Structure formats: structure tokens, C-alpha cells
Amino acid sequence: MKYLKQAFLYAIITVLYISPLCVYASDETKQTYQTAQLVPEIRMGKRDDRVVRLKRYLQSHASPMAGSASVFIKEADRLGLDWKLVAAIAGNESYFGWYIPENSYNGWGWAVWTGMSYGAAFKNWEEGITVVSEGLKSDYIDQGLTAIDQIGQKYAADPEWSWKVSHFMKEIEQFDMSAQKEQQLALAL
């Protein structure tokens, strides 16, 4: 019976983590995501687990960006951005750094509009996170584009961009570190 429960748990976790990320939602759900405001979270009086949560979330996707989780948080706090935004954009644009032009460290499709087919190239993930964060702050947020759908209209030609970024932001926010531990235990069996 114990092994049956473990096998069942493993099957559920496999479906949840390996299933395609192309999630289809109703137009009502898309609208809710698209109009979400980007508001930095206040973590006063609570243990701040954002770095650990983001790092483990990125690790669950085998992201090469996982080691830079603290930079995502540091830059978001410094600039007053939502801590999940820049990572979520990378999720949409490159599946968290998996699909990028060789040695570019550009997981955001940043500066593709410059005419170069691959956009900007950074020397490492940390530089990319910093440049993209600063660019989002100055060229989007400070210009009044404070909702994800507003940013998406300027950032990308894809009409689904804002919904996809919102999807990743929600996944990061709701990432359950205990579920990841359960998955690792199930895989070890």
C-alpha cells in the first residue's frame, strides 16, 4: 500500500511538472491576468523566502539562471519592481535561459528592436538581470506602463505575451517548496 501511494504521488507530480506549459485559460481569466498591477511586495515582519523560493523554482526548471536568484530579488527591491517580473519574462522569452543566442546571456529577448537578430548580449546573467530590470523601470514603469498588459503591448508583438508572463509570475508566487521536496523524494524511490 505504501508503494502504491508513492507511485500515485509520483504520477501526479510528474503530470504537474512535466506537462506542457501551454495552459489555456478562458478569456475572463486572461483578462484578470492582463490587468494585474505590478506592485512590489512588502515583506516586513515576515521571513523573506523570495531568494530561496525563486532559486528552487528556477532549479525545478533546470534553469541556468538559478544561481542568480538573489540578483533578481536585489534588483527588484532596488528599483521597486515586482520580484517575480524579470524572471517571469525570462520564462516566457527563453524558458528561463534555456533558449538564447549562444553566449548572449539574453534570456529576455532584450533589445531585439535594435536590428540585431538576437538583441543585446550580456557578459553574464547578473548583468542581464540588472540591465533588463533598469530598462523595465525607466522605459516602462516610469512611463506609466504599470500593468502587465500595458508592458506587453510595448515589449512584444505576441498578443499572448502578458498572459504568459502573468502565468509564470503566478507559478513563481505559488511555488510550493515542500512539493519540490516530495518530487525529489519520489524520484529517489
Secondary structure, DSSP 8 states (H G I E B T S, - for coil): -HHHHHHHHHHHHHHHHHS-S-----HHHHHHHHT-B------TTS---HHHHHHHHHHHTT-TTGGGHHHHHHHHHHHT--TTHHHHHHHHHHTTTTS-STT---TT-TTGGGS-TT----SSHHHHHHHHHHHHHHHTGGGT--BHHHHHHHH-S-TTHHHHHHHHHHHHHH--HHHHHHHHHHHH-
